[in-house]
Amino acid sequence: MKVAGSIRVPGDKSLTHRALLLAALAPGTSILHGALTSLDTRSSAGVLRRLGAAVSPLAPGRAVRIRGRPRFRRPAAPLNCGNSGTTTRLLLGLLAAHAFRTTLTGDRSLRRRPMRRVTVPLSLMGARFKEHRQDGLPLTVFGGPLRPLTYEMPVSSAQIKSCLLLAGLAGEVEVAVREPRGRSRDHTERMLRAFGYPVIDDDGWIRFAPEGRLLPFEMRLPGDASSAAFPIGAALLAESGELRIADVGLNPTRTGFLGVLARMGVRPEIHNRREEMGEPLGDLIVRPTGLRATAVEAGEIPGLIDEIPLLAVLAARARGTTVFREVGELRVKESDRLQLIAENLRAVGGRADVVGNDLHVEGVQTPPRGSVRTDGDHRLAMAFAVLGTLPGGRVDIDDLECASVSYPGFAEMLAAIRVDGEP
């Protein structure tokens, strides 16, 4: 297989969620260019409409207009967050500061995901919650005035950190949080600073003070780095060619996977570096590369948690055995990703095992052939679709449509970058 061409991956998922939430609380009209138009971001737009914001349809190639209001309106019915954990957890932070009762729910996968990791610290701030099932959705939040918070997080998580910072924003109270190891993505901190809020990194503590002001804004969102990982993987596994991925977000808390790839022998070129609202971006040029095994240490995991499925399938083609250490957080994603990565690699002829919270993947050179179970997990579907592009490969994925959660048109993109009539 040869790769060729220039593509732009969908807009950054994390930034789209955060921009929608902040625009909904900024009185006036904000405009987002290049926003991700996926099922998850449409879930955020949908619940914000129920809360009183006017959000135009999220459609490819169209700017999104959001007419916000300084406080949300109480919704008349439960808010359905679909499959989006980001929508749910970040919204809980904002709703904790609103003096009304709201119930959140979601699809079967989202209802299984743990919520106490955010409701416990929000309770310390003064919010109250009613669980309708143990540690999951549906969940009712009783919001109101909040207290300042100083909190050491049990796990490094951008969703927990962002939830608490947004609670401080909406509740107009100070918040200080500390992650146990590694830095998770810092999009919320950067966006809050753009509005004049002091967000300071103080010896591992992230300290927020409610001294800025939300105003309407216009933003051009970069391409999602996590989505870019998949065409990068397809280019690395190709036999020849070159692929350009334009306007990719290069936030260092999102590109940890590029550091892992560098240890595996990959050297992508970066052209046209620039910034948008404090977020760095540029163009990546990637060529096929022989891969070697590496070790991914626990401290790296928060900066590349979403890219582990893709890195694992690349490790399955590398020389030697790659170890991903302390990746137990994968058990509580859209699926039990940790177990399914290993099971699916074995199902297509690979060698992989879960040892405690570590994932071991040994590289093989035989073509991957077999069936893959995704449990509706978009990142698993896309990672194994990339593996299936190998010459002689035949990987049957039970639900490739779930890729639309974060990458609408993924299958079409994967076909378009393969040239010379190769299958």
C-alpha positions, 0 to 999 in steps of 0.5 A, spaced: 500 500 500 502 507 498 499 513 501 499 520 498 495 526 499 494 532 504 488 531 509 485 535 514 482 531 520 476 533 524 476 539 529 479 538 535 474 534 540 476 537 546 477 544 544 470 543 541 467 541 547 470 547 551 469 552 546 461 550 546 461 550 554 464 557 555 460 560 549 454 558 552 455 562 558 458 568 554 453 573 553 452 575 546 454 571 540 460 567 539 463 564 532 467 557 532 470 555 525 472 548 524 468 545 530 468 538 530 461 535 527 461 528 531 456 525 535 459 527 541 460 534 540 453 534 538 451 531 544 454 538 548 450 542 543 444 539 544 444 539 552 446 547 551 440 548 547 436 545 553 439 550 558 437 556 554 443 557 549 442 558 542 447 553 538 446 553 530 447 546 527 454 543 527 455 541 520 461 540 516 464 546 513 459 551 516 461 556 522 457 554 529 454 560 532 452 560 539 448 566 543 450 565 550 447 567 557 450 569 563 446 563 567 443 557 564 436 556 564 433 550 568 431 544 563 424 541 563 427 534 562 433 530 563 439 532 559 441 526 554 449 526 553 449 521 549 456 517 549 460 523 551 463 523 558 467 529 556 460 533 556 457 529 562 463 531 567 465 538 564 457 540 564 457 537 572 462 542 574 458 548 571 451 545 573 454 545 580 454 552 581 446 553 578 441 553 583 436 548 580 436 541 580 438 537 573 438 530 571 443 527 566 443 521 563 446 517 556 447 511 552 448 504 555 456 505 554 456 512 558 451 510 563 457 505 565 462 510 566 464 512 573 462 519 575 464 519 583 471 522 581 467 528 579 461 528 584 466 527 590 470 533 589 464 537 587 460 535 593 466 538 597 464 545 594 457 544 596 453 541 590 449 535 592 447 529 588 442 523 587 445 517 584 439 513 580 444 507 580 451 506 583 457 510 581 454 512 574 448 515 570 442 517 571 445 522 576 441 528 579 445 534 581 442 539 586 446 546 584 447 552 588 453 557 591 459 553 592 465 554 596 473 554 594 476 548 593 483 545 594 483 538 592 489 532 590 486 528 584 486 521 585 488 520 578 491 524 572 485 526 568 483 532 564 476 531 565 476 531 572 481 537 572 476 541 567 470 539 571 473 543 577 476 549 574 469 550 570 465 549 577 470 555 580 468 559 574 461 558 574 461 559 582 466 564 582 470 561 587 478 559 587 480 552 586 486 549 586 487 542 584 493 537 583 494 531 579 498 525 582 503 524 576 504 527 569 500 532 566 493 531 563 491 536 557 491 543 559 486 546 554 481 548 559 487 552 562 489 555 556 482 557 554 481 560 561 487 564 561 485 567 554 479 570 558 483 573 563 482 568 568 489 567 572 490 560 572 497 558 575 502 552 575 504 552 582 509 547 583 504 541 581 498 545 583 493 548 578 490 554 581 484 558 579 482 565 581 475 568 578 478 574 576 477 574 569 470 575 564 467 571 559 466 575 553 463 573 546 469 570 541 471 567 535 475 561 534 478 557 528 479 550 531 485 546 529 485 539 527 484 534 533 491 531 535 488 524 537 484 523 530 491 525 526 494 519 530 490 514 525 492 517 519 499 517 521 499 510 523 496 508 516 502 512 513 507 509 518 504 502 516 504 503 508 509 501 503 511 507 500 509 514 499 508 521 504 502 524 507 501 531 509 496 532 515 494 540 515 492 544 521 493 539 526 493 541 534 500 541 537 499 542 544 504 539 548 499 535 553 496 532 547 502 530 543 505 525 547 504 519 542 509 523 538 514 522 543 513 515 543 513 514 536 520 518 536 522 512 540 519 507 535 523 510 530 518 515 527 521 522 525 515 526 522 516 533 519 512 539 522 511 545 518 507 552 518 507 552 526 503 558 529 498 559 534 490 560 535 487 562 542 494 560 545 493 553 542 499 551 537 498 548 531 502 546 524 502 541 518 505 534 519 508 530 514 509 522 515 512 517 511 512 509 512 517 507 517 520 501 520 518 500 527 522 498 534 519 496 540 519 501 546 516 502 554 511 507 555 512 509 562 506 511 567 508 518 567 507 519 560 500 516 560 495 522 561 498 525 555 497 520 550 491 516 554 486 516 547 492 514 543 494 507 546 489 503 542 493 506 535 500 505 539 498 498 541 496 496 534 503 499 531 507 496 537 504 489 534 508 491 528 514 493 531 521 489 532 520 486 540 515 487 545 512 494 547 510 495 554 505 500 556 505 501 564 499 503 569 494 503 563 488 501 568 484 507 566 483 504 560 478 499 563 473 505 564 473 508 557 467 507 552 469 500 553 474 496 557 479 498 552 485 495 556 482 488 555 479 489 548 486 491 545 489 485 548 483 480 546 483 483 539 490 483 537 490 476 539 484 475 535 487 477 528 494 473 530 498 478 534 501 477 541 498 481 547 497 480 554 494 484 560 499 483 566 496 487 572 495 494 569 500 493 564 499 492 557 504 487 553 504 487 546 509 483 542 511 485 534 509 480 529 510 480 521 504 475 519 498 479 516 493 480 521 487 476 519 481 475 524 474 479 527 475 484 532 469 486 537 469 494 539 463 494 544 462 500 540 468 504 542 470 508 536 478 508 538 478 501 538 474 501 531 479 506 528 485 503 530 484 496 528 481 499 521 488 502 521 491 495 522 487 492 517 490 496 511 497 492 511 498 488 505 495 481 506 491 483 512 483 482 513 480 485 519 473 484 520 470 490 525 464 489 528 462 496 528 466 501 524 460 506 524 462 508 531 468 512 529 463 517 527 463 519 535 469 522 534 471 522 526 465 523 521 468 520 514 473 516 517 472 510 513 472 514 507 479 518 509 482 511 510 480 509 503 482 516 500 489 516 502 491 509 499 493 510 492 495 505 486 489 501 486 491 497 492 486 494 497 
